[in-house]
C-alpha cells in the first residue's frame, strides 16, 4: 500500500475511517527521518492492511504538538483512534517489523469497551 501524506486537511478523516494507522512524524531537515523513509515505505508495502501515513512536523506543527511530538523521527501506532504505542528515533527494518507485529497483536478490546460504556452513559 502507498504511504499517505497526512496534512491538516485529511488527518482526522484518515484516523477516523481506518482501524489501524501508523504515523511517521518527520521533517525535511532531519537526516535520520530521511533515512527511515525507505524502511517506512517498505513496511507499508509489506502490510497492505494497515494505513501508513507521514506527517511533516514543520508544515503541520499543530498536529505534532497535539500528540506532544518533541523528537523526530517518531512513529505512533493507533488502533481504533487510540494511540497504543510510540517509538522515537530511526530503527532498522527488522526492529520496525517486530514493532508492527506487536501492534498488530495488541488487543484493544478493553479500551474500546471502556469508551463505548462512556458514550452510552452520557
Chimera marker file (.cmm) of the C-alpha trace (Angstrom):
<marker_set name="trace">
<marker id="1" x="0.000" y="0.000" z="0.000" r="1" g="1" b="0" radius="0.5"/>
<marker id="2" x="1.154" y="3.529" z="-0.746" r="1" g="1" b="0" radius="0.5"/>
<marker id="3" x="2.095" y="5.819" z="2.140" r="1" g="1" b="0" radius="0.5"/>
<marker id="4" x="-0.417" y="8.639" z="2.639" r="1" g="1" b="0" radius="0.5"/>
<marker id="5" x="0.782" y="12.196" z="3.113" r="1" g="1" b="0" radius="0.5"/>
<marker id="6" x="-1.054" y="13.375" z="6.199" r="1" g="1" b="0" radius="0.5"/>
<marker id="7" x="-1.973" y="17.043" z="6.491" r="1" g="1" b="0" radius="0.5"/>
<marker id="8" x="-4.377" y="19.146" z="8.486" r="1" g="1" b="0" radius="0.5"/>
<marker id="9" x="-6.960" y="18.704" z="5.701" r="1" g="1" b="0" radius="0.5"/>
<marker id="10" x="-7.069" y="14.890" z="5.769" r="1" g="1" b="0" radius="0.5"/>
<marker id="11" x="-5.695" y="13.843" z="9.169" r="1" g="1" b="0" radius="0.5"/>
<marker id="12" x="-8.976" y="13.455" z="11.048" r="1" g="1" b="0" radius="0.5"/>
<marker id="13" x="-10.693" y="11.623" z="8.177" r="1" g="1" b="0" radius="0.5"/>
<marker id="14" x="-7.819" y="9.135" z="7.803" r="1" g="1" b="0" radius="0.5"/>
<marker id="15" x="-7.656" y="8.400" z="11.537" r="1" g="1" b="0" radius="0.5"/>
<marker id="16" x="-11.435" y="8.068" z="11.937" r="1" g="1" b="0" radius="0.5"/>
<marker id="17" x="-12.021" y="5.892" z="8.883" r="1" g="1" b="0" radius="0.5"/>
<marker id="18" x="-9.242" y="3.319" z="9.378" r="1" g="1" b="0" radius="0.5"/>
<marker id="19" x="-8.968" y="0.862" z="12.277" r="1" g="1" b="0" radius="0.5"/>
<marker id="20" x="-5.140" y="0.663" z="12.245" r="1" g="1" b="0" radius="0.5"/>
<marker id="21" x="-2.909" y="3.600" z="11.326" r="1" g="1" b="0" radius="0.5"/>
<marker id="22" x="0.848" y="4.018" z="11.737" r="1" g="1" b="0" radius="0.5"/>
<marker id="23" x="2.137" y="7.583" z="11.519" r="1" g="1" b="0" radius="0.5"/>
<marker id="24" x="5.703" y="8.717" z="10.866" r="1" g="1" b="0" radius="0.5"/>
<marker id="25" x="6.305" y="12.241" z="12.168" r="1" g="1" b="0" radius="0.5"/>
<marker id="26" x="9.241" y="13.700" z="10.237" r="1" g="1" b="0" radius="0.5"/>
<marker id="27" x="10.796" y="16.858" z="8.732" r="1" g="1" b="0" radius="0.5"/>
<marker id="28" x="12.816" y="17.664" z="5.597" r="1" g="1" b="0" radius="0.5"/>
<marker id="29" x="15.874" y="18.771" z="7.578" r="1" g="1" b="0" radius="0.5"/>
<marker id="30" x="16.007" y="15.610" z="9.738" r="1" g="1" b="0" radius="0.5"/>
<marker id="31" x="18.637" y="13.221" z="8.334" r="1" g="1" b="0" radius="0.5"/>
<marker id="32" x="17.504" y="10.208" z="10.439" r="1" g="1" b="0" radius="0.5"/>
<marker id="33" x="13.929" y="10.883" z="9.249" r="1" g="1" b="0" radius="0.5"/>
<marker id="34" x="15.004" y="10.820" z="5.627" r="1" g="1" b="0" radius="0.5"/>
<marker id="35" x="16.951" y="7.599" z="6.141" r="1" g="1" b="0" radius="0.5"/>
<marker id="36" x="13.945" y="5.977" z="7.845" r="1" g="1" b="0" radius="0.5"/>
<marker id="37" x="11.581" y="6.845" z="4.969" r="1" g="1" b="0" radius="0.5"/>
<marker id="38" x="12.626" y="3.824" z="2.876" r="1" g="1" b="0" radius="0.5"/>
<marker id="39" x="12.057" y="1.496" z="5.841" r="1" g="1" b="0" radius="0.5"/>
<marker id="40" x="8.639" y="3.058" z="6.455" r="1" g="1" b="0" radius="0.5"/>
<marker id="41" x="7.628" y="2.784" z="2.791" r="1" g="1" b="0" radius="0.5"/>
<marker id="42" x="8.749" y="-0.843" z="2.604" r="1" g="1" b="0" radius="0.5"/>
<marker id="43" x="6.743" y="-1.661" z="5.742" r="1" g="1" b="0" radius="0.5"/>
<marker id="44" x="3.682" y="-0.077" z="4.124" r="1" g="1" b="0" radius="0.5"/>
<marker id="45" x="4.204" y="-2.249" z="1.069" r="1" g="1" b="0" radius="0.5"/>
<marker id="46" x="4.583" y="-5.374" z="3.257" r="1" g="1" b="0" radius="0.5"/>
<marker id="47" x="1.464" y="-4.606" z="5.353" r="1" g="1" b="0" radius="0.5"/>
<marker id="48" x="-1.290" y="-3.555" z="2.944" r="1" g="1" b="0" radius="0.5"/>
<marker id="49" x="-3.998" y="-3.991" z="5.589" r="1" g="1" b="0" radius="0.5"/>
<marker id="50" x="-2.545" y="-1.145" z="7.673" r="1" g="1" b="0" radius="0.5"/>
<marker id="51" x="-2.711" y="2.528" z="6.719" r="1" g="1" b="0" radius="0.5"/>
<marker id="52" x="0.709" y="4.187" z="6.826" r="1" g="1" b="0" radius="0.5"/>
<marker id="53" x="0.915" y="7.964" z="6.860" r="1" g="1" b="0" radius="0.5"/>
<marker id="54" x="3.687" y="10.529" z="7.052" r="1" g="1" b="0" radius="0.5"/>
<marker id="55" x="3.177" y="13.906" z="8.691" r="1" g="1" b="0" radius="0.5"/>
<marker id="56" x="5.692" y="16.717" z="8.226" r="1" g="1" b="0" radius="0.5"/>
<marker id="57" x="6.105" y="18.368" z="11.630" r="1" g="1" b="0" radius="0.5"/>
<marker id="58" x="7.174" y="21.663" z="10.052" r="1" g="1" b="0" radius="0.5"/>
<marker id="59" x="4.108" y="22.091" z="7.847" r="1" g="1" b="0" radius="0.5"/>
<marker id="60" x="1.585" y="20.642" z="10.322" r="1" g="1" b="0" radius="0.5"/>
<marker id="61" x="3.125" y="21.540" z="13.647" r="1" g="1" b="0" radius="0.5"/>
<marker id="62" x="-0.252" y="21.842" z="15.403" r="1" g="1" b="0" radius="0.5"/>
<marker id="63" x="-0.920" y="18.129" z="14.898" r="1" g="1" b="0" radius="0.5"/>
<marker id="64" x="2.570" y="17.241" z="16.107" r="1" g="1" b="0" radius="0.5"/>
<marker id="65" x="2.022" y="19.460" z="19.155" r="1" g="1" b="0" radius="0.5"/>
<marker id="66" x="-1.337" y="17.778" z="19.863" r="1" g="1" b="0" radius="0.5"/>
<marker id="67" x="0.472" y="14.422" z="20.080" r="1" g="1" b="0" radius="0.5"/>
<marker id="68" x="3.319" y="16.011" z="22.078" r="1" g="1" b="0" radius="0.5"/>
<marker id="69" x="5.925" y="15.122" z="19.429" r="1" g="1" b="0" radius="0.5"/>
<marker id="70" x="9.182" y="16.728" z="20.579" r="1" g="1" b="0" radius="0.5"/>
<marker id="71" x="11.711" y="14.458" z="18.848" r="1" g="1" b="0" radius="0.5"/>
<marker id="72" x="11.715" y="13.056" z="15.338" r="1" g="1" b="0" radius="0.5"/>
<marker id="73" x="11.546" y="10.662" z="13.704" r="1" g="1" b="0" radius="0.5"/>
<marker id="74" x="8.686" y="9.482" z="15.844" r="1" g="1" b="0" radius="0.5"/>
<marker id="75" x="6.285" y="6.705" z="14.885" r="1" g="1" b="0" radius="0.5"/>
<marker id="76" x="2.886" y="6.353" z="16.533" r="1" g="1" b="0" radius="0.5"/>
<marker id="77" x="0.604" y="3.352" z="16.201" r="1" g="1" b="0" radius="0.5"/>
<marker id="78" x="-3.128" y="3.973" z="16.503" r="1" g="1" b="0" radius="0.5"/>
<marker id="79" x="-5.847" y="1.339" z="16.693" r="1" g="1" b="0" radius="0.5"/>
<marker id="80" x="-9.464" y="2.467" z="16.670" r="1" g="1" b="0" radius="0.5"/>
<marker id="81" x="-8.300" y="6.086" z="17.081" r="1" g="1" b="0" radius="0.5"/>
<marker id="82" x="-6.307" y="5.321" z="20.243" r="1" g="1" b="0" radius="0.5"/>
<marker id="83" x="-2.522" y="5.663" z="20.430" r="1" g="1" b="0" radius="0.5"/>
<marker id="84" x="-1.274" y="2.261" z="21.541" r="1" g="1" b="0" radius="0.5"/>
<marker id="85" x="2.485" y="2.864" z="21.254" r="1" g="1" b="0" radius="0.5"/>
<marker id="86" x="5.152" y="5.203" z="20.007" r="1" g="1" b="0" radius="0.5"/>
<marker id="87" x="8.798" y="4.904" z="19.118" r="1" g="1" b="0" radius="0.5"/>
<marker id="88" x="11.272" y="7.769" z="18.820" r="1" g="1" b="0" radius="0.5"/>
<marker id="89" x="14.334" y="7.520" z="16.606" r="1" g="1" b="0" radius="0.5"/>
<marker id="90" x="15.418" y="5.768" z="13.479" r="1" g="1" b="0" radius="0.5"/>
<marker id="91" x="15.114" y="1.992" z="13.629" r="1" g="1" b="0" radius="0.5"/>
<marker id="92" x="16.269" y="-0.823" z="11.374" r="1" g="1" b="0" radius="0.5"/>
<marker id="93" x="13.712" y="-2.604" z="9.214" r="1" g="1" b="0" radius="0.5"/>
<marker id="94" x="13.688" y="-5.776" z="11.330" r="1" g="1" b="0" radius="0.5"/>
<marker id="95" x="13.018" y="-3.858" z="14.556" r="1" g="1" b="0" radius="0.5"/>
<marker id="96" x="10.239" y="-1.887" z="12.860" r="1" g="1" b="0" radius="0.5"/>
<marker id="97" x="8.710" y="-5.114" z="11.526" r="1" g="1" b="0" radius="0.5"/>
<marker id="98" x="8.750" y="-6.588" z="15.061" r="1" g="1" b="0" radius="0.5"/>
<marker id="99" x="7.030" y="-3.480" z="16.427" r="1" g="1" b="0" radius="0.5"/>
<marker id="100" x="4.371" y="-3.668" z="13.719" r="1" g="1" b="0" radius="0.5"/>
<marker id="101" x="3.697" y="-7.305" z="14.628" r="1" g="1" b="0" radius="0.5"/>
<marker id="102" x="3.372" y="-6.407" z="18.327" r="1" g="1" b="0" radius="0.5"/>
<marker id="103" x="0.971" y="-3.582" z="17.460" r="1" g="1" b="0" radius="0.5"/>
<marker id="104" x="-0.987" y="-5.887" z="15.166" r="1" g="1" b="0" radius="0.5"/>
<marker id="105" x="-1.374" y="-8.363" z="18.076" r="1" g="1" b="0" radius="0.5"/>
<marker id="106" x="-2.300" y="-5.672" z="20.599" r="1" g="1" b="0" radius="0.5"/>
<marker id="107" x="-5.775" y="-6.371" z="21.935" r="1" g="1" b="0" radius="0.5"/>
<marker id="108" x="-7.545" y="-3.096" z="22.493" r="1" g="1" b="0" radius="0.5"/>
<marker id="109" x="-10.972" y="-4.607" z="23.144" r="1" g="1" b="0" radius="0.5"/>
<marker id="110" x="-10.949" y="-3.413" z="26.786" r="1" g="1" b="0" radius="0.5"/>
<marker id="111" x="-10.096" y="0.121" z="25.684" r="1" g="1" b="0" radius="0.5"/>
<marker id="112" x="-12.917" y="0.028" z="23.131" r="1" g="1" b="0" radius="0.5"/>
<marker id="113" x="-15.321" y="-1.348" z="25.754" r="1" g="1" b="0" radius="0.5"/>
<marker id="114" x="-14.374" y="1.444" z="28.162" r="1" g="1" b="0" radius="0.5"/>
<marker id="115" x="-15.027" y="4.190" z="25.616" r="1" g="1" b="0" radius="0.5"/>
<marker id="116" x="-18.235" y="2.542" z="24.467" r="1" g="1" b="0" radius="0.5"/>
<marker id="117" x="-19.533" y="2.498" z="28.045" r="1" g="1" b="0" radius="0.5"/>
<marker id="118" x="-18.615" y="6.174" z="28.497" r="1" g="1" b="0" radius="0.5"/>
<marker id="119" x="-20.556" y="7.110" z="25.353" r="1" g="1" b="0" radius="0.5"/>
<marker id="120" x="-23.590" y="5.095" z="26.473" r="1" g="1" b="0" radius="0.5"/>
<marker id="121" x="-23.514" y="6.704" z="29.938" r="1" g="1" b="0" radius="0.5"/>
<marker id="122" x="-23.593" y="10.241" z="28.582" r="1" g="1" b="0" radius="0.5"/>
<link id1="1" id2="2" r="1" g="1" b="0" radius="0.2"/>
<link id1="2" id2="3" r="1" g="1" b="0" radius="0.2"/>
<link id1="3" id2="4" r="1" g="1" b="0" radius="0.2"/>
<link id1="4" id2="5" r="1" g="1" b="0" radius="0.2"/>
<link id1="5" id2="6" r="1" g="1" b="0" radius="0.2"/>
<link id1="6" id2="7" r="1" g="1" b="0" radius="0.2"/>
<link id1="7" id2="8" r="1" g="1" b="0" radius="0.2"/>
<link id1="8" id2="9" r="1" g="1" b="0" radius="0.2"/>
<link id1="9" id2="10" r="1" g="1" b="0" radius="0.2"/>
<link id1="10" id2="11" r="1" g="1" b="0" radius="0.2"/>
<link id1="11" id2="12" r="1" g="1" b="0" radius="0.2"/>
<link id1="12" id2="13" r="1" g="1" b="0" radius="0.2"/>
<link id1="13" id2="14" r="1" g="1" b="0" radius="0.2"/>
<link id1="14" id2="15" r="1" g="1" b="0" radius="0.2"/>
<link id1="15" id2="16" r="1" g="1" b="0" radius="0.2"/>
<link id1="16" id2="17" r="1" g="1" b="0" radius="0.2"/>
<link id1="17" id2="18" r="1" g="1" b="0" radius="0.2"/>
<link id1="18" id2="19" r="1" g="1" b="0" radius="0.2"/>
<link id1="19" id2="20" r="1" g="1" b="0" radius="0.2"/>
<link id1="20" id2="21" r="1" g="1" b="0" radius="0.2"/>
<link id1="21" id2="22" r="1" g="1" b="0" radius="0.2"/>
<link id1="22" id2="23" r="1" g="1" b="0" radius="0.2"/>
<link id1="23" id2="24" r="1" g="1" b="0" radius="0.2"/>
<link id1="24" id2="25" r="1" g="1" b="0" radius="0.2"/>
<link id1="25" id2="26" r="1" g="1" b="0" radius="0.2"/>
<link id1="26" id2="27" r="1" g="1" b="0" radius="0.2"/>
<link id1="27" id2="28" r="1" g="1" b="0" radius="0.2"/>
<link id1="28" id2="29" r="1" g="1" b="0" radius="0.2"/>
<link id1="29" id2="30" r="1" g="1" b="0" radius="0.2"/>
<link id1="30" id2="31" r="1" g="1" b="0" radius="0.2"/>
<link id1="31" id2="32" r="1" g="1" b="0" radius="0.2"/>
<link id1="32" id2="33" r="1" g="1" b="0" radius="0.2"/>
<link id1="33" id2="34" r="1" g="1" b="0" radius="0.2"/>
<link id1="34" id2="35" r="1" g="1" b="0" radius="0.2"/>
<link id1="35" id2="36" r="1" g="1" b="0" radius="0.2"/>
<link id1="36" id2="37" r="1" g="1" b="0" radius="0.2"/>
<link id1="37" id2="38" r="1" g="1" b="0" radius="0.2"/>
<link id1="38" id2="39" r="1" g="1" b="0" radius="0.2"/>
<link id1="39" id2="40" r="1" g="1" b="0" radius="0.2"/>
<link id1="40" id2="41" r="1" g="1" b="0" radius="0.2"/>
<link id1="41" id2="42" r="1" g="1" b="0" radius="0.2"/>
<link id1="42" id2="43" r="1" g="1" b="0" radius="0.2"/>
<link id1="43" id2="44" r="1" g="1" b="0" radius="0.2"/>
<link id1="44" id2="45" r="1" g="1" b="0" radius="0.2"/>
<link id1="45" id2="46" r="1" g="1" b="0" radius="0.2"/>
<link id1="46" id2="47" r="1" g="1" b="0" radius="0.2"/>
<link id1="47" id2="48" r="1" g="1" b="0" radius="0.2"/>
<link id1="48" id2="49" r="1" g="1" b="0" radius="0.2"/>
<link id1="49" id2="50" r="1" g="1" b="0" radius="0.2"/>
<link id1="50" id2="51" r="1" g="1" b="0" radius="0.2"/>
<link id1="51" id2="52" r="1" g="1" b="0" radius="0.2"/>
<link id1="52" id2="53" r="1" g="1" b="0" radius="0.2"/>
<link id1="53" id2="54" r="1" g="1" b="0" radius="0.2"/>
<link id1="54" id2="55" r="1" g="1" b="0" radius="0.2"/>
<link id1="55" id2="56" r="1" g="1" b="0" radius="0.2"/>
<link id1="56" id2="57" r="1" g="1" b="0" radius="0.2"/>
<link id1="57" id2="58" r="1" g="1" b="0" radius="0.2"/>
<link id1="58" id2="59" r="1" g="1" b="0" radius="0.2"/>
<link id1="59" id2="60" r="1" g="1" b="0" radius="0.2"/>
<link id1="60" id2="61" r="1" g="1" b="0" radius="0.2"/>
<link id1="61" id2="62" r="1" g="1" b="0" radius="0.2"/>
<link id1="62" id2="63" r="1" g="1" b="0" radius="0.2"/>
<link id1="63" id2="64" r="1" g="1" b="0" radius="0.2"/>
<link id1="64" id2="65" r="1" g="1" b="0" radius="0.2"/>
<link id1="65" id2="66" r="1" g="1" b="0" radius="0.2"/>
<link id1="66" id2="67" r="1" g="1" b="0" radius="0.2"/>
<link id1="67" id2="68" r="1" g="1" b="0" radius="0.2"/>
<link id1="68" id2="69" r="1" g="1" b="0" radius="0.2"/>
<link id1="69" id2="70" r="1" g="1" b="0" radius="0.2"/>
<link id1="70" id2="71" r="1" g="1" b="0" radius="0.2"/>
<link id1="71" id2="72" r="1" g="1" b="0" radius="0.2"/>
<link id1="72" id2="73" r="1" g="1" b="0" radius="0.2"/>
<link id1="73" id2="74" r="1" g="1" b="0" radius="0.2"/>
<link id1="74" id2="75" r="1" g="1" b="0" radius="0.2"/>
<link id1="75" id2="76" r="1" g="1" b="0" radius="0.2"/>
<link id1="76" id2="77" r="1" g="1" b="0" radius="0.2"/>
<link id1="77" id2="78" r="1" g="1" b="0" radius="0.2"/>
<link id1="78" id2="79" r="1" g="1" b="0" radius="0.2"/>
<link id1="79" id2="80" r="1" g="1" b="0" radius="0.2"/>
<link id1="80" id2="81" r="1" g="1" b="0" radius="0.2"/>
<link id1="81" id2="82" r="1" g="1" b="0" radius="0.2"/>
<link id1="82" id2="83" r="1" g="1" b="0" radius="0.2"/>
<link id1="83" id2="84" r="1" g="1" b="0" radius="0.2"/>
<link id1="84" id2="85" r="1" g="1" b="0" radius="0.2"/>
<link id1="85" id2="86" r="1" g="1" b="0" radius="0.2"/>
<link id1="86" id2="87" r="1" g="1" b="0" radius="0.2"/>
<link id1="87" id2="88" r="1" g="1" b="0" radius="0.2"/>
<link id1="88" id2="89" r="1" g="1" b="0" radius="0.2"/>
<link id1="89" id2="90" r="1" g="1" b="0" radius="0.2"/>
<link id1="90" id2="91" r="1" g="1" b="0" radius="0.2"/>
<link id1="91" id2="92" r="1" g="1" b="0" radius="0.2"/>
<link id1="92" id2="93" r="1" g="1" b="0" radius="0.2"/>
<link id1="93" id2="94" r="1" g="1" b="0" radius="0.2"/>
<link id1="94" id2="95" r="1" g="1" b="0" radius="0.2"/>
<link id1="95" id2="96" r="1" g="1" b="0" radius="0.2"/>
<link id1="96" id2="97" r="1" g="1" b="0" radius="0.2"/>
<link id1="97" id2="98" r="1" g="1" b="0" radius="0.2"/>
<link id1="98" id2="99" r="1" g="1" b="0" radius="0.2"/>
<link id1="99" id2="100" r="1" g="1" b="0" radius="0.2"/>
<link id1="100" id2="101" r="1" g="1" b="0" radius="0.2"/>
<link id1="101" id2="102" r="1" g="1" b="0" radius="0.2"/>
<link id1="102" id2="103" r="1" g="1" b="0" radius="0.2"/>
<link id1="103" id2="104" r="1" g="1" b="0" radius="0.2"/>
<link id1="104" id2="105" r="1" g="1" b="0" radius="0.2"/>
<link id1="105" id2="106" r="1" g="1" b="0" radius="0.2"/>
<link id1="106" id2="107" r="1" g="1" b="0" radius="0.2"/>
<link id1="107" id2="108" r="1" g="1" b="0" radius="0.2"/>
<link id1="108" id2="109" r="1" g="1" b="0" radius="0.2"/>
<link id1="109" id2="110" r="1" g="1" b="0" radius="0.2"/>
<link id1="110" id2="111" r="1" g="1" b="0" radius="0.2"/>
<link id1="111" id2="112" r="1" g="1" b="0" radius="0.2"/>
<link id1="112" id2="113" r="1" g="1" b="0" radius="0.2"/>
<link id1="113" id2="114" r="1" g="1" b="0" radius="0.2"/>
<link id1="114" id2="115" r="1" g="1" b="0" radius="0.2"/>
<link id1="115" id2="116" r="1" g="1" b="0" radius="0.2"/>
<link id1="116" id2="117" r="1" g="1" b="0" radius="0.2"/>
<link id1="117" id2="118" r="1" g="1" b="0" radius="0.2"/>
<link id1="118" id2="119" r="1" g="1" b="0" radius="0.2"/>
<link id1="119" id2="120" r="1" g="1" b="0" radius="0.2"/>
<link id1="120" id2="121" r="1" g="1" b="0" radius="0.2"/>
<link id1="121" id2="122" r="1" g="1" b="0" radius="0.2"/>
</marker_set>
